[in-house]
Amino acid sequence: MSISWEKIESSRDTRYRRQKRLQVTTESQVLDFINDVGFCFAFAAKNSELPCLWHAVCGERNPVMPEHIQHDWSIGMVWHAKDSLPAQKKVYYGKAIKNRPAFIALEYFPFFYRLSDAYKGHEVYVAQYMRGELSPAAKRIMDALSEQSPQITRELKQSSGYTNPQKRYQFDRAMAELQMKMFIVKIAETYDPFMFVWDLVERRFSEETAIAKTIKAEDARSNILRKYFQNVFVSNPNGIQRLFGWGQAEINAALDKLKKRDEIHDILIDGEKKPWVGIL
């Protein structure tokens, strides 16, 4: 027997809180949602399936982005959550999944950190720079934060030598690079003037990063994929690679491990030529 995409999306509607009866409307409900799904995008990303906080706040599968987002309640709720919850150190928030803003529950953060470039300690950035795997701007930012952290954006631009407006693109690109590699994280915002506050991930989440160092890489991938399938229900190796950026050999090994444990199995979907894998 095969299953339809509409059946899959209907199951996701419930899991993702894309129904008015399950709508997320308070900060405590936002935290419960993130802890339940383990990790999610702040806003939906094209060509990659994950729960989305904005959809859960709207209680809809396909909400329409408002013309004036600064006055929209649902957008405001997501913005408030991305500021408040990380500041309280209740979740991780950063560009750690597909270079998109995402929330990660503290229970799952060690698994993602274990697979990141920062796993061996923030000092590894120097070796990465020497190998050409880290940009010069990112290296200078890491030098500055290693010497003193946290820092607000203005201070960080000064201490790393990127106050010149013509260097803004280099600075912003390096900051995104370091977030994706899980070296740095935004921990708060200031409003007079408006600035972000940045810290080293290893310092901000010292307990969680210590846990990460006790986890095997294959176990980290298995735990992430287990929760992933509990959320999305079905996927395939290409979808997993687009989302997490893992190698095909690593993905296949993780999938085989879950199959042997009967946690996932092949699934036929109407209109698809090849079987997918999942839990439905």
HELIX and SHEET records of a PDB file:
HELIX    1   1 TRP A    5  ARG A   15  1                                  11    
HELIX    2   2 LYS A   20  LEU A   22  5                                   3    
HELIX    3   3 GLU A   27  VAL A   37  1                                  11    
HELIX    4   4 LEU A   53  CYS A   58  1                                   6    
HELIX    5   5 ILE A   69  HIS A   71  5                                   3    
HELIX    6   6 TRP A   73  ALA A   87  1                                  15    
HELIX    7   7 PHE A  109  ARG A  114  1                                   6    
HELIX    8   8 VAL A  124  MET A  130  1                                   7    
HELIX    9   9 PRO A  136  GLU A  147  1                                  12    
HELIX   10  10 THR A  153  SER A  160  1                                   8    
HELIX   11  11 PRO A  165  LYS A  167  5                                   3    
HELIX   12  12 ARG A  168  MET A  180  1                                  13    
HELIX   13  13 VAL A  201  ARG A  204  1                                   4    
HELIX   14  14 SER A  206  ALA A  212  1                                   7    
HELIX   15  15 ALA A  217  VAL A  232  1                                  16    
HELIX   16  16 PRO A  237  PHE A  244  1                                   8    
HELIX   17  17 GLN A  248  LYS A  260  1                                  13    
SHEET    1   A 3 PHE A  39  PHE A  41  0                                        
SHEET    2   A 3 ARG A 100  ALA A 105 -1                                        
SHEET    3   A 3 VAL A  91  ILE A  97 -1                                        
SHEET    1   B 3 GLN A 151  ILE A 152  0                                        
SHEET    2   B 3 PHE A 194  LEU A 200 -1                                        
SHEET    3   B 3 ILE A 184  TYR A 191 -1                                        
SHEET    1   C 3 VAL A 234  SER A 235  0                                        
SHEET    2   C 3 TRP A 276  GLY A 278 -1                                        
SHEET    3   C 3 HIS A 265  ILE A 267 -1                                        
END                                                                             
